[in-house]
Each structure stands twice: as C-alpha cells, then as structure tokens.
Amino acid sequence: MMNRPAPLPAPILAARGLRKTYGTTHALDGVDLNVEAGESVAIMGPSGSGKTTLMHILSGILTPDAGSVQFAGDGTGATEVTSLNEEARAKLRREHLGFVFQDGLLLPELTAVENVALPLMLSGVPRQGAESHAAQWLSALGLDGMQTRRLGELSGGQAQRVAIARAQVADPHVVFADEPTGALDSATSASVLDALLDSTVGRGRTLVMVTHDQTTADRCSRLVRMADGRMVADSASAAAGGAR
Ligand SMILES: Nc1ncnc2c1ncn2[C@@H]1O[C@H](COP(=O)(O)OP(=O)(O)OP(=O)(O)O)[C@@H](O)[C@H]1O
C-alpha cells in the first residue's frame, strides 16, 4: 500500500482557449481540453461541430487562430505545439504521434509492409530494419501472410489494420483516429476497433478518436461532445475523478 498518493502526472495533451474561424464559421470557439496518458477519448458531435478541426489542432496538423496546445509525450518536458513552425510540427507528428483515417490512406503502389515501414524510413531507419519492425506490427495485428499485398488485394478491414500498424510503427505516445471504422460493416468495425484499442491503450498509450458511432464511443474511457465549435459535455468532468 502506498501511504501517499503519487504526484499527478501532467496531461499528455493540454489545450487552452482554442479558436479557429473559417470566414464567418467558428469551427472552434474556445475549447479547453486536457488528455491524460493512457486515456481513450472519443470525440462526438453533429456534422460541422468542429471535431476534426479540434483533432487536427491537437495533433499539429492545423494551427489555431488563438489558444495553445502543449504536448508532454516526447520525454523532454512539454512542447508548445502551437508555437512550432510547420517543419517542427511535421517532425513531432512523425516521431511522436500516429494517425488513422477513415480511408486508411495507404499508398496503393506499395505493399502492406512497405506502407507500414514508410514512417520509420522517413525518420531515417534503414529499409531492412524498418521492414522487419513493420512485419512484426502486421503480425501483431493479425496480418501474417499479407506483408506483400497491395491495397487492392486487401479487404477494408485488413487495410484498416495495415493503417493501424503504420500508425503504431514509430511507437507514438498518442494515436489520433478520425472515423477509423466509418467505412466498415459492424462486425469488421468491432474487430478493427479491438485492434486499435489493444495496440494503443492496451499498451499504456493514448488514443483520441473522432466517431459518429455511439457503440465505438462506448468502448473509450472518456467521451467529449462538441456542438457549434464548443465542448458541451465531457464524461471526465461529469463524474468526480473522471470516468475511466
Ligand atoms: N478548410 C476549411 N475551410 C472552410 N471551412 C472549413 C474548413 N474546415 C472546416 N470548415 C468548417 O468548420 C466547421 C467545423 O468543421 P469540422 O470538419 O471540424 O467539423 P466535424 O465536426 O469534424 O464535421 P464532420 O462530422 O462532418 O466531419 C464546419 O462548418 C466546416 O464547414
């Protein structure tokens, strides 16, 4: 038994006062969000409510008009993502963040193992080492024997598993997923979601996921709801100590 509580770790992501406007549209209208390491956060809300904009700003794909995002997962203290230039944000994304999109976005001319190895090779890992690590991830995601298949030779669920392997291969602290099962039937969707959760929060990593699907959201430890560019509900603040 510990006789005093461990110090609270800093959130892995801390967003303050995020605003983003497109013309007269307030895509984000003052969003604050802390994400703790090991959480799986589902972001839900109507179409156009700002979910993707929020995720893109949290992950340094987009910069906000106002507000800040701090990332504390690279072992060097908190990095103010919003003050980095495009090149530094690209490096941070490549080395510390993973991405899974609805349509996988695999390169069709590359094999599964080449697609998964690519992020490592872009970070300077030699091809052989990158591909052997990629093959291990494909295997962990149930894709033994699929290494040399191209996108057109994979089912939708298999392609999403390849996309998950690619998102994990550089061992990112946070994986961002935008409707990762949105294009799949419900049985395939459930097994791909299992793979995504096992490979992220199952290993103590953090998952931030946009979804329209309540069943998918229910598998996450936390649910954040957006409406009109604002966060209108957060299960972590609804229950004392957070809903985990
Ligand atoms: N590049 C852009 N240019 C102009 N308007 C944009 C742009 N990106 C987003 N918007 C607008 O900002 C608002 C929020 O968009 P966002 O994509 O974040 O919503 P969302 O909740 O992810 O929607 P969906 O569920 O339909 O994907 C919408 O009104 C959208 O039309």
The ligand as a MOL file (V3000), in Angstrom:
LIG
                    3D

  0  0  0     0  0            999 V3000
M  V30 BEGIN CTAB
M  V30 COUNTS 31 33 0 0 0
M  V30 BEGIN ATOM
M  V30 1 N -10.7350 24.2590 -44.6250 0
M  V30 2 C -11.9410 24.7530 -44.3250 0
M  V30 3 N -12.4350 25.8190 -44.9800 0
M  V30 4 C -13.6460 26.3380 -44.6680 0
M  V30 5 N -14.4360 25.8580 -43.6890 0
M  V30 6 C -14.0000 24.7770 -43.0110 0
M  V30 7 C -12.7360 24.1740 -43.2920 0
M  V30 8 N -12.5790 23.1290 -42.4470 0
M  V30 9 C -13.6740 23.0800 -41.6920 0
M  V30 10 N -14.5330 24.0740 -42.0150 0
M  V30 11 C -15.8340 24.3510 -41.3830 0
M  V30 12 O -15.6340 24.3610 -39.9800 0
M  V30 13 C -16.7140 23.7140 -39.3150 0
M  V30 14 C -16.1790 22.5650 -38.4820 0
M  V30 15 O -15.6670 21.5690 -39.3770 0
M  V30 16 P -15.1280 20.1640 -38.8790 0
M  V30 17 O -14.6490 19.4320 -40.0840 0
M  V30 18 O -14.1880 20.3660 -37.7740 0
M  V30 19 O -16.4560 19.5000 -38.3210 0
M  V30 20 P -16.7420 17.9810 -37.9110 0
M  V30 21 O -17.4640 18.0450 -36.6130 0
M  V30 22 O -15.4920 17.1990 -37.9560 0
M  V30 23 O -17.7270 17.5450 -39.0680 0
M  V30 24 P -17.9800 16.1020 -39.7570 0
M  V30 25 O -18.5890 15.2430 -38.6970 0
M  V30 26 O -18.9500 16.4160 -40.8360 0
M  V30 27 O -16.6600 15.6190 -40.2610 0
M  V30 28 C -17.6980 23.2970 -40.3930 0
M  V30 29 O -18.6980 24.2950 -40.5010 0
M  V30 30 C -16.8420 23.2600 -41.6450 0
M  V30 31 O -17.6260 23.5270 -42.8030 0
M  V30 END ATOM
M  V30 BEGIN BOND
M  V30 1 1 1 2
M  V30 2 1 2 3
M  V30 3 2 2 7
M  V30 4 2 3 4
M  V30 5 1 4 5
M  V30 6 2 5 6
M  V30 7 1 6 7
M  V30 8 1 6 10
M  V30 9 1 7 8
M  V30 10 2 8 9
M  V30 11 1 9 10
M  V30 12 1 10 11
M  V30 13 1 11 12
M  V30 14 1 11 30
M  V30 15 1 12 13
M  V30 16 1 13 14
M  V30 17 1 13 28
M  V30 18 1 14 15
M  V30 19 1 15 16
M  V30 20 2 16 17
M  V30 21 1 16 18
M  V30 22 1 16 19
M  V30 23 1 19 20
M  V30 24 2 20 21
M  V30 25 1 20 22
M  V30 26 1 20 23
M  V30 27 1 23 24
M  V30 28 2 24 25
M  V30 29 1 24 26
M  V30 30 1 24 27
M  V30 31 1 28 29
M  V30 32 1 28 30
M  V30 33 1 30 31
M  V30 END BOND
M  V30 END CTAB
M  END
